[in-house]
Amino acid sequence: MRDRGEHPAYEGHLASERSASERPAAREYTPPALRALDLASAAAHPVPLAEVMARASLLARFDRVHLVPARTFVDFAARLTDPRAPEPFRVLSIDGLRCFRYHSVYYDTAGLRAYHDHRQGRRRRFKIRERRYEHSGERQFEVKLKGRRGETVKYRTPLAASGPALGEGTRRFLTGTLRSAYGVGPPEVLLPSLVTDYARITLVADGMRVTCDAGLVCRTPTGGPGGTGGTGGRGGPGGGPVVHGDGELVLVETKSTGRLTDVDRLLHRYGIRPAEFTKYAALAALSPALRGNRWRRALRQVFPGQ
């Protein structure tokens, strides 16, 4: 896709990298999408977590995912955060950090019931995961459901710094959540099914968040469906297959209480429409025999060559 706009800061950054590459000292390569996150977050005014939760906690919301080339993203983010705008977006900042690493482990049945329910678009579906915020070590156990209007509803409870995600307390939480929402209990056996790692910045305005992810790495954990034993979690060289997201793409997700936002319309002006994609669809990239028809087009973009 040809970019409609290229931000001067990005061009200057590339020029400085070219100059640096001419010097003898080697530099570690940073994919364009990760550089774009750094540039966008550095240019925006900060907003603390407490204010984000007060203005846009959005545990019940409509989500739309967009696959945005890195160059386009820098220009797009500059427009959102422009201080001359009537209500500029600000970037989440915690202890001076603006770009955060997320580590998630998804759980499913041996037959991947949650995956297939999602693939088939079933109204009553859920995803179960553990999320670790790498900057702080904080862990959350999360359940994502579909509400009556098709919105995403997220329930979560804190986890201890160490120990299993599916302990007695989280089992009770999961059971209560599913019975309250759908009138059903959880599967008796849940196994780790997918591990994801990525970097994220979060742009915030009243009643709306825009999460921007790059550096996506997905793998099948040991001990999960199709795994080779063990307990899941971070895995390692002896674990299952690994896929890396396109280093030129930023995954932009708009989260709001409404169906279509000004941010979505701005992306439309760049020629970018919402994509059928969820990180859980990476299972289809990891296991070619697994059907992922509704996500196939996006999977080819996010995981080229898979």
C-alpha positions as a printed NumPy array, in Angstrom:
array([[  0.   ,   0.   ,   0.   ],
       [  1.374,   3.427,  -0.895],
       [  1.435,   5.774,   2.089],
       [ -0.591,   8.971,   1.845],
       [  1.639,  10.864,   4.273],
       [  5.164,  10.473,   5.61 ],
       [  6.002,  12.34 ,   8.769],
       [  9.199,  14.458,   8.698],
       [ 10.309,  13.002,  12.038],
       [ 10.227,   9.533,  10.552],
       [ 12.222,  10.6  ,   7.493],
       [ 14.764,  12.323,   9.739],
       [ 15.009,   9.216,  11.87 ],
       [ 15.698,   7.101,   8.798],
       [ 18.32 ,   9.567,   7.615],
       [ 20.113,   9.444,  10.956],
       [ 20.038,   5.656,  10.809],
       [ 21.576,   5.712,   7.337],
       [ 24.342,   7.982,   8.61 ],
       [ 24.893,   5.718,  11.596],
       [ 25.06 ,   2.671,   9.343],
       [ 28.014,   4.233,   7.537],
       [ 30.01 ,   4.296,  10.78 ],
       [ 32.012,   1.205,  11.796],
       [ 30.084,   0.527,  15.024],
       [ 27.264,  -1.965,  14.5  ],
       [ 23.793,  -1.129,  15.778],
       [ 21.085,  -3.525,  16.78 ],
       [ 18.339,  -3.561,  14.166],
       [ 14.968,  -2.202,  15.282],
       [ 12.016,  -2.97 ,  12.982],
       [ 10.283,   0.087,  11.479],
       [  7.028,  -0.573,  13.364],
       [  8.807,  -0.483,  16.74 ],
       [ 10.624,   2.718,  15.737],
       [  7.257,   4.182,  14.752],
       [  5.842,   3.453,  18.227],
       [  8.811,   5.198,  19.836],
       [  8.443,   8.258,  17.61 ],
       [  4.687,   8.531,  18.137],
       [  4.876,   8.121,  21.909],
       [  7.748,  10.605,  22.271],
       [  5.809,  13.289,  20.38 ],
       [  2.58 ,  13.01 ,  22.415],
       [  1.748,  14.612,  25.747],
       [  1.544,  12.042,  28.579],
       [ -1.487,  10.927,  30.571],
       [ -1.227,   8.901,  33.824],
       [ -2.89 ,   5.511,  34.274],
       [ -5.366,   6.789,  36.884],
       [ -6.704,   9.338,  34.416],
       [ -6.913,   6.721,  31.659],
       [ -9.066,   4.516,  33.882],
       [-11.265,   7.484,  34.792],
       [-11.695,   8.734,  31.223],
       [-11.618,   5.55 ,  29.143],
       [-11.49 ,   2.293,  31.127],
       [-13.733,   0.689,  28.462],
       [-14.062,  -2.814,  29.87 ],
       [-17.18 ,  -3.013,  27.655],
       [-16.457,  -1.649,  24.199],
       [-16.485,  -2.093,  20.439],
       [-13.102,  -3.014,  18.968],
       [-11.847,  -2.506,  15.428],
       [ -8.408,  -3.682,  14.277],
       [ -6.461,  -1.941,  11.5  ],
       [ -3.182,  -3.053,   9.905],
       [ -1.212,   0.153,   9.392],
       [  2.165,   0.498,   7.603],
       [  4.784,   2.031,   9.901],
       [  5.284,   5.178,   7.798],
       [  1.558,   5.827,   7.63 ],
       [  1.24 ,   5.203,  11.354],
       [  3.677,   7.978,  12.294],
       [  1.697,  10.536,  10.287],
       [ -1.623,   9.167,  11.594],
       [ -0.445,   9.311,  15.228],
       [  0.922,  12.84 ,  14.744],
       [ -2.523,  13.979,  13.612],
       [ -4.224,  12.351,  16.612],
       [ -1.825,  13.861,  19.145],
       [ -1.418,  17.288,  17.519],
       [ -1.753,  19.799,  20.401],
       [ -3.543,  22.182,  18.022],
       [ -6.414,  19.693,  17.623],
       [ -9.654,  20.439,  19.539],
       [ -9.117,  17.372,  21.749],
       [ -5.714,  15.822,  21.127],
       [ -5.021,  12.259,  22.166],
       [ -2.381,  11.727,  24.85 ],
       [ -0.141,   8.74 ,  25.445],
       [ -0.312,   6.523,  28.529],
       [  2.76 ,   7.071,  30.704],
       [  3.712,   5.043,  33.796],
       [  6.867,   5.903,  35.748],
       [  8.196,   7.756,  32.728],
       [  7.648,   4.823,  30.352],
       [  5.399,   5.149,  27.309],
       [  6.007,   1.921,  25.409],
       [  5.271,  -1.303,  27.285],
       [  5.931,  -4.99 ,  26.72 ],
       [  3.009,  -7.406,  27.09 ],
       [  3.277, -11.162,  27.584],
       [  0.061, -13.203,  27.317],
       [ -0.787, -16.882,  27.629],
       [ -4.145, -18.038,  26.242],
       [ -5.995, -21.09 ,  27.558],
       [ -8.313, -23.404,  25.667],
       [ -9.605, -26.957,  25.582],
       [ -7.605, -29.75 ,  23.954],
       [ -9.92 , -29.393,  20.936],
       [ -9.546, -25.573,  20.867],
       [-13.209, -24.91 ,  21.549],
       [-12.69 , -21.178,  22.211],
       [-10.686, -20.785,  19.001],
       [-13.306, -22.504,  16.839],
       [-16.209, -20.669,  18.496],
       [-14.459, -17.421,  17.612],
       [-13.616, -18.572,  14.082],
       [-17.253, -19.509,  13.477],
       [-18.531, -16.205,  14.882],
       [-20.629, -17.781,  17.623],
       [-22.451, -15.177,  19.691],
       [-21.665, -16.884,  22.99 ],
       [-17.92 , -17.172,  22.909],
       [-15.067, -16.4  ,  25.235],
       [-11.3  , -16.112,  25.4  ],
       [ -9.289, -16.846,  28.528],
       [ -5.805, -15.513,  29.091],
       [ -3.164, -14.526,  31.572],
       [ -1.447, -11.21 ,  30.89 ],
       [  1.852, -10.001,  32.319],
       [  2.911,  -6.362,  32.131],
       [  6.654,  -6.722,  31.734],
       [  7.592,  -3.271,  33.068],
       [  6.072,  -4.017,  36.479],
       [  5.669,  -7.799,  36.61 ],
       [  1.947,  -7.333,  37.332],
       [ -0.231, -10.25 ,  36.199],
       [ -3.947, -10.311,  35.406],
       [ -6.306, -13.185,  34.655],
       [ -8.76 , -12.056,  31.982],
       [-11.953, -13.369,  30.404],
       [-13.246, -11.706,  27.228],
       [-16.878, -12.269,  26.196],
       [-19.315, -10.968,  23.602],
       [-22.166,  -8.824,  24.905],
       [-25.733,  -8.659,  23.639],
       [-24.951,  -5.887,  21.141],
       [-21.83 ,  -7.629,  19.864],
       [-19.512,  -5.555,  22.028],
       [-16.452,  -6.985,  23.758],
       [-16.785,  -7.274,  27.535],
       [-13.652,  -7.915,  29.579],
       [-13.535,  -9.242,  33.134],
       [-10.278,  -9.532,  35.042],
       [ -8.821, -10.322,  38.427],
       [ -5.252,  -9.865,  39.725],
       [ -2.828, -12.774,  39.922],
       [  0.077, -13.263,  42.297],
       [  3.528, -12.414,  40.967],
       [  4.265, -16.124,  40.592],
       [  2.291, -19.341,  40.576],
       [ -0.272, -20.921,  38.244],
       [ -2.814, -18.799,  36.409],
       [ -5.556, -21.402,  36.808],
       [ -5.577, -21.79 ,  40.561],
       [ -8.582, -22.287,  42.816],
       [ -9.366, -18.561,  43.025],
       [ -9.239, -17.928,  39.282],
       [-11.312, -21.059,  38.673],
       [-14.034, -19.604,  40.895],
       [-13.733, -16.267,  39.098],
       [-13.995, -17.945,  35.687],
       [-16.983, -20.048,  36.744],
       [-18.82 , -17.044,  38.163],
       [-18.119, -14.931,  35.077],
       [-19.358, -17.512,  32.561],
       [-22.411, -18.498,  34.616],
       [-23.412, -14.86 ,  35.069],
       [-22.949, -13.966,  31.394],
       [-23.998, -17.133,  29.578],
       [-25.491, -19.464,  32.178],
       [-22.808, -22.093,  31.551],
       [-19.788, -23.352,  33.421],
       [-16.217, -23.389,  32.104],
       [-14.577, -26.389,  30.441],
       [-13.26 , -28.817,  33.028],
       [ -9.782, -28.977,  31.488],
       [ -8.001, -25.912,  30.129],
       [ -4.502, -25.976,  28.658],
       [ -2.147, -23.208,  27.509],
       [ -2.768, -22.827,  23.774],
       [ -0.897, -19.718,  22.602],
       [  1.811, -17.38 ,  23.904],
       [  2.116, -13.832,  22.553],
       [  4.662, -11.075,  23.142],
       [  4.558,  -7.55 ,  21.726],
       [  5.157,  -3.86 ,  22.447],
       [  2.274,  -1.415,  22.918],
       [  1.598,   2.28 ,  23.254],
       [ -1.881,   3.514,  24.194],
       [ -3.365,   6.792,  22.953],
       [ -6.248,   8.168,  25.004],
       [ -9.058,  10.706,  24.688],
       [-12.387,  11.008,  26.497],
       [-14.299,   7.74 ,  26.131],
       [-11.829,   6.243,  23.676],
       [ -8.532,   4.397,  23.539],
       [ -6.325,   3.504,  20.597],
       [ -3.857,   0.701,  21.268],
       [ -0.906,   0.431,  18.904],
       [  1.08 ,  -2.827,  18.862],
       [  4.293,  -3.889,  17.12 ],
       [  6.951,  -6.563,  17.392],
       [  4.402,  -9.37 ,  17.667],
       [  5.82 , -12.834,  18.355],
       [  3.494, -15.834,  18.765],
       [  4.28 , -19.415,  19.658],
       [  2.686, -22.655,  20.756],
       [  3.544, -23.254,  24.415],
       [  4.851, -26.554,  25.685],
       [  2.129, -28.412,  27.497],
       [ -0.675, -26.886,  25.428],
       [ -2.875, -28.351,  22.676],
       [ -0.359, -29.799,  20.255],
       [  2.524, -29.043,  22.629],
       [  5.242, -31.346,  23.848],
       [  4.694, -31.363,  27.591],
       [  5.555, -28.979,  30.384],
       [  3.509, -26.209,  31.932],
       [  3.122, -23.566,  29.24 ],
       [  4.207, -20.001,  30.048],
       [  7.277, -18.576,  28.375],
       [  8.476, -21.785,  26.772],
       [ 11.831, -21.712,  25.048],
       [ 13.907, -23.223,  22.265],
       [ 12.432, -26.642,  22.996],
       [  8.851, -25.438,  22.657],
       [  6.524, -25.395,  19.671],
       [  6.709, -23.374,  16.445],
       [  7.135, -19.582,  16.436],
       [  5.823, -16.906,  14.045],
       [  6.901, -13.265,  13.898],
       [  4.621, -10.43 ,  12.853],
       [  5.589,  -8.19 ,   9.945],
       [  8.1  ,  -5.634,  11.237],
       [  6.605,  -3.016,   8.894],
       [  3.073,  -3.188,  10.382],
       [  1.514,  -1.548,  13.421],
       [ -1.658,  -3.222,  14.716],
       [ -3.964,  -0.327,  15.589],
       [ -7.1  ,  -1.144,  17.564],
       [ -9.772,   1.455,  18.283],
       [-11.798,   0.865,  21.446],
       [-14.919,   2.895,  22.118],
       [-18.52 ,   2.649,  23.28 ],
       [-19.784,   3.434,  19.769],
       [-19.68 ,   1.651,  16.457],
       [-17.612,   4.08 ,  14.361],
       [-15.292,   6.83 ,  15.559],
       [-13.437,   9.802,  14.119],
       [-10.246,   7.744,  14.417],
       [-11.749,   5.029,  12.216],
       [-12.767,   7.698,   9.703],
       [ -9.251,   9.138,   9.727],
       [ -7.846,   5.695,   8.952],
       [-10.376,   5.402,   6.119],
       [ -8.874,   8.566,   4.608],
       [ -5.522,   6.762,   4.537],
       [ -7.216,   3.938,   2.648],
       [ -7.158,   1.601,   5.666],
       [-10.29 ,  -0.318,   6.632],
       [-10.903,  -2.564,   9.647],
       [ -9.406,  -6.038,   9.313],
       [-10.798,  -9.361,  10.474],
       [ -8.03 , -10.174,  12.924],
       [ -7.358, -11.209,  16.498],
       [ -4.022, -12.235,  17.966],
       [ -5.6  , -15.573,  18.845],
       [ -5.859, -16.213,  15.085],
       [ -2.083, -16.739,  15.152],
       [ -2.9  , -20.363,  15.98 ],
       [ -3.76 , -20.795,  12.29 ],
       [ -0.343, -19.419,  11.292],
       [  1.359, -21.76 ,  13.765],
       [ -0.646, -24.801,  12.657],
       [ -1.296, -24.698,   8.881],
       [ -3.784, -27.564,   9.143],
       [ -5.963, -25.488,  11.489],
       [ -8.793, -23.691,   9.726],
       [ -8.677, -19.903,   9.967],
       [-10.789, -18.915,   6.981],
       [-12.32 , -15.692,   8.344],
       [ -8.841, -14.363,   9.224],
       [ -6.946, -15.668,   6.211],
       [ -6.448, -12.338,   4.433],
       [ -5.213, -10.571,   7.566],
       [ -3.006, -13.515,   8.519],
       [ -1.176, -13.206,   5.192],
       [ -0.46 ,  -9.549,   5.981],
       [  0.497,  -9.952,   9.629],
       [  2.572, -13.119,   9.174],
       [  3.917, -12.931,   5.601],
       [  5.463, -16.108,   4.293],
       [  3.64 , -18.371,   6.738]])
